[in-house]
Amino acid sequence: MKTLFIIIFFFINNLAVANSKINIINNFENIQNLKFIFIQKINKKTETGNCIISYPKKIYCKYDDIYNKILVSNGKSLVIKTISSYYRYPLEKTPLNVILDKNILINKIKSLKERTIDNNLINFTILENNNEINIFFDKKTYDLIGWQNTDMYQNFNITFLTSIRKNRVLSKNLFKIP
């Protein structure tokens, strides 16, 4: 009897894990874009702002700072612009290349083992181009709610998403490189 209980417990547990993964994938497949508020911690510095991601590989973020910082990707290049500086990078050389491509994420998630954190987050660890990227989803809504990685300057970066809105009407010019 005890053995039967253990077998049933593991079967139910594995079924719940499979359902979470399927629900995350199904939810993600139906998303064309996300609009959200973010909190980003890079080492000990915290930045906030709002972003729009349009799949595949486009992002526009406006930071709440005195430098008028903007981060934008048109799918090929990533630009970080402030009042006094302008940096341009090939998107493919950054972890955002993976984070902004939902097809890559979905294909990775299908083959990865998930981890539950604090009973409310689902985490997948992606290894891509010598980068380790941890992607986090809400266990109840199956929404993408953040990621952590090491950036190109070897800074530890954690990004949390809140006030997430999906599939909004977006301006065509939003992702133009400044």
GUNUGU-664691 format. One line per field, with one value per residue (C-alpha): residue number from 1; residue in one letter; chain; x negated, y negated, z negated. Coordinates in steps of 0.2 Angstrom, whole numbers, plus 2048, in hexadecimal, padded with zeros to 3 digits. Layout:
BEGIN
k NUM / ...
r a / ...
c A / ...
px X / ...
py Y / ...
pz Z / ...
***
This chain:
BEGIN
k 1 / 2 / 3 / 4 / 5 / 6 / 7 / 8 / 9 / 10 / 11 / 12 / 13 / 14 / 15 / 16 / 17 / 18 / 19 / 20 / 21 / 22 / 23 / 24 / 25 / 26 / 27 / 28 / 29 / 30 / 31 / 32 / 33 / 34 / 35 / 36 / 37 / 38 / 39 / 40 / 41 / 42 / 43 / 44 / 45 / 46 / 47 / 48 / 49 / 50 / 51 / 52 / 53 / 54 / 55 / 56 / 57 / 58 / 59 / 60 / 61 / 62 / 63 / 64 / 65 / 66 / 67 / 68 / 69 / 70 / 71 / 72 / 73 / 74 / 75 / 76 / 77 / 78 / 79 / 80 / 81 / 82 / 83 / 84 / 85 / 86 / 87 / 88 / 89 / 90 / 91 / 92 / 93 / 94 / 95 / 96 / 97 / 98 / 99 / 100 / 101 / 102 / 103 / 104 / 105 / 106 / 107 / 108 / 109 / 110 / 111 / 112 / 113 / 114 / 115 / 116 / 117 / 118 / 119 / 120 / 121 / 122 / 123 / 124 / 125 / 126 / 127 / 128 / 129 / 130 / 131 / 132 / 133 / 134 / 135 / 136 / 137 / 138 / 139 / 140 / 141 / 142 / 143 / 144 / 145 / 146 / 147 / 148 / 149 / 150 / 151 / 152 / 153 / 154 / 155 / 156 / 157 / 158 / 159 / 160 / 161 / 162 / 163 / 164 / 165 / 166 / 167 / 168 / 169 / 170 / 171 / 172 / 173 / 174 / 175 / 176 / 177 / 178
r m / k / t / l / f / i / i / i / f / f / f / i / n / n / l / a / v / a / n / s / k / i / n / i / i / n / n / f / e / n / i / q / n / l / k / f / i / f / i / q / k / i / n / k / k / t / e / t / g / n / c / i / i / s / y / p / k / k / i / y / c / k / y / d / d / i / y / n / k / i / l / v / s / n / g / k / s / l / v / i / k / t / i / s / s / y / y / r / y / p / l / e / k / t / p / l / n / v / i / l / d / k / n / i / l / i / n / k / i / k / s / l / k / e / r / t / i / d / n / n / l / i / n / f / t / i / l / e / n / n / n / e / i / n / i / f / f / d / k / k / t / y / d / l / i / g / w / q / n / t / d / m / y / q / n / f / n / i / t / f / l / t / s / i / r / k / n / r / v / l / s / k / n / l / f / k / i / p
c A / A / A / A / A / A / A / A / A / A / A / A / A / A / A / A / A / A / A / A / A / A / A / A / A / A / A / A / A / A / A / A / A / A / A / A / A / A / A / A / A / A / A / A / A / A / A / A / A / A / A / A / A / A / A / A / A / A / A / A / A / A / A / A / A / A / A / A / A / A / A / A / A / A / A / A / A / A / A / A / A / A / A / A / A / A / A / A / A / A / A / A / A / A / A / A / A / A / A / A / A / A / A / A / A / A / A / A / A / A / A / A / A / A / A / A / A / A / A / A / A / A / A / A / A / A / A / A / A / A / A / A / A / A / A / A / A / A / A / A / A / A / A / A / A / A / A / A / A / A / A / A / A / A / A / A / A / A / A / A / A / A / A / A / A / A / A / A / A / A / A / A / A / A / A / A / A / A
px 800 / 7F2 / 7E9 / 7F9 / 7FB / 7E9 / 7EC / 7FC / 7F4 / 7E6 / 7F2 / 7FD / 7ED / 7E6 / 7F7 / 7F8 / 7E6 / 7EB / 7FB / 7F1 / 7E5 / 7F3 / 7FD / 7ED / 7EA / 7FD / 7FD / 7ED / 7F2 / 801 / 7F7 / 7F1 / 7EC / 7EA / 7EB / 7E5 / 7DC / 7CB / 7BF / 7AE / 7A0 / 78E / 782 / 787 / 790 / 7A3 / 7AB / 7BD / 7C8 / 7D4 / 7D1 / 7DA / 7D4 / 7DA / 7D6 / 7CA / 7BC / 7C2 / 7C2 / 7C4 / 7C1 / 7C1 / 7B8 / 7BE / 7AE / 7A6 / 79C / 7AC / 7A5 / 7AD / 7A9 / 7B0 / 7AE / 7B4 / 7B1 / 79F / 796 / 798 / 796 / 794 / 796 / 794 / 793 / 780 / 77C / 782 / 77D / 781 / 77F / 783 / 792 / 78C / 77D / 788 / 793 / 7A2 / 7A1 / 7A8 / 7B4 / 7BC / 7BF / 7CE / 7CB / 7B9 / 7C1 / 7CF / 7C3 / 7B8 / 7C6 / 7CC / 7BC / 7B7 / 7BB / 7C5 / 7C2 / 7CF / 7C9 / 7D3 / 7E2 / 7E7 / 7D9 / 7D4 / 7C2 / 7B9 / 7A6 / 7A0 / 78E / 78B / 77B / 772 / 780 / 78A / 79B / 7A8 / 7BA / 7C8 / 7DB / 7E9 / 7F0 / 802 / 803 / 7F5 / 7EF / 7DD / 7D8 / 7C5 / 7B4 / 7A3 / 792 / 781 / 77F / 771 / 767 / 769 / 775 / 782 / 793 / 7A5 / 7B4 / 7C6 / 7D6 / 7E6 / 7F6 / 7F5 / 801 / 801 / 804 / 806 / 807 / 7F6 / 7EF / 7E5 / 7D7 / 7D5 / 7C6 / 7BC / 7AA / 7A7
py 800 / 7F4 / 7F8 / 7F4 / 7E3 / 7DF / 7E3 / 7D9 / 7CA / 7CA / 7CC / 7BD / 7B3 / 7B6 / 7B3 / 7A2 / 79E / 7A2 / 798 / 789 / 78A / 78D / 77E / 773 / 777 / 775 / 764 / 75F / 764 / 758 / 749 / 73D / 72F / 72B / 71A / 719 / 710 / 716 / 716 / 71A / 71E / 71D / 722 / 716 / 709 / 709 / 701 / 700 / 6FB / 702 / 70E / 715 / 725 / 72A / 73B / 73F / 736 / 724 / 71A / 708 / 703 / 6F2 / 6F0 / 6E5 / 6DC / 6CB / 6D1 / 6D4 / 6E6 / 6EF / 701 / 707 / 715 / 716 / 729 / 727 / 71A / 715 / 703 / 6FB / 6E8 / 6DB / 6C8 / 6C9 / 6DA / 6E6 / 6F9 / 705 / 718 / 726 / 72E / 73F / 73C / 738 / 743 / 739 / 743 / 752 / 749 / 73F / 74F / 758 / 766 / 76A / 769 / 775 / 781 / 780 / 782 / 792 / 79B / 793 / 798 / 78B / 786 / 77F / 771 / 76C / 775 / 766 / 765 / 771 / 770 / 777 / 775 / 772 / 774 / 76C / 764 / 766 / 75D / 763 / 75C / 75F / 75C / 75A / 75D / 75A / 76B / 765 / 75B / 763 / 752 / 74D / 743 / 741 / 747 / 747 / 748 / 741 / 733 / 730 / 726 / 735 / 72C / 737 / 731 / 735 / 72E / 72F / 72B / 724 / 71D / 728 / 725 / 730 / 72D / 71B / 710 / 709 / 6FB / 701 / 6F4 / 6F9 / 705 / 6F9 / 6F7 / 6E5
pz 800 / 7FC / 80C / 816 / 80D / 811 / 823 / 824 / 81C / 828 / 837 / 831 / 82E / 83F / 847 / 83E / 844 / 856 / 855 / 84F / 85E / 86A / 863 / 864 / 876 / 87B / 872 / 87A / 88C / 88B / 887 / 894 / 888 / 876 / 86D / 85C / 84E / 849 / 83A / 83F / 833 / 83A / 82D / 81F / 82A / 82C / 83C / 840 / 84F / 85C / 86B / 87A / 882 / 893 / 899 / 8A1 / 89A / 898 / 888 / 882 / 870 / 869 / 858 / 849 / 847 / 849 / 859 / 864 / 867 / 875 / 87A / 88B / 897 / 8A9 / 8A9 / 8AF / 8A5 / 893 / 88E / 87D / 87E / 870 / 871 / 873 / 87A / 888 / 888 / 896 / 895 / 8A1 / 898 / 89C / 890 / 881 / 876 / 87C / 88D / 884 / 878 / 886 / 891 / 88B / 897 / 890 / 87F / 883 / 88B / 87C / 86F / 878 / 874 / 864 / 852 / 848 / 836 / 82B / 820 / 810 / 817 / 822 / 82F / 83D / 843 / 852 / 854 / 866 / 86B / 87C / 883 / 873 / 86A / 85C / 85C / 84F / 855 / 848 / 84A / 83E / 839 / 839 / 849 / 852 / 857 / 85A / 84A / 84B / 84F / 848 / 852 / 852 / 85F / 86B / 85E / 852 / 847 / 83E / 845 / 83E / 846 / 83E / 848 / 841 / 848 / 857 / 865 / 875 / 887 / 887 / 897 / 89A / 8A4 / 8B3 / 8B0 / 89E / 8A1 / 8AD / 8A7 / 8A1
***
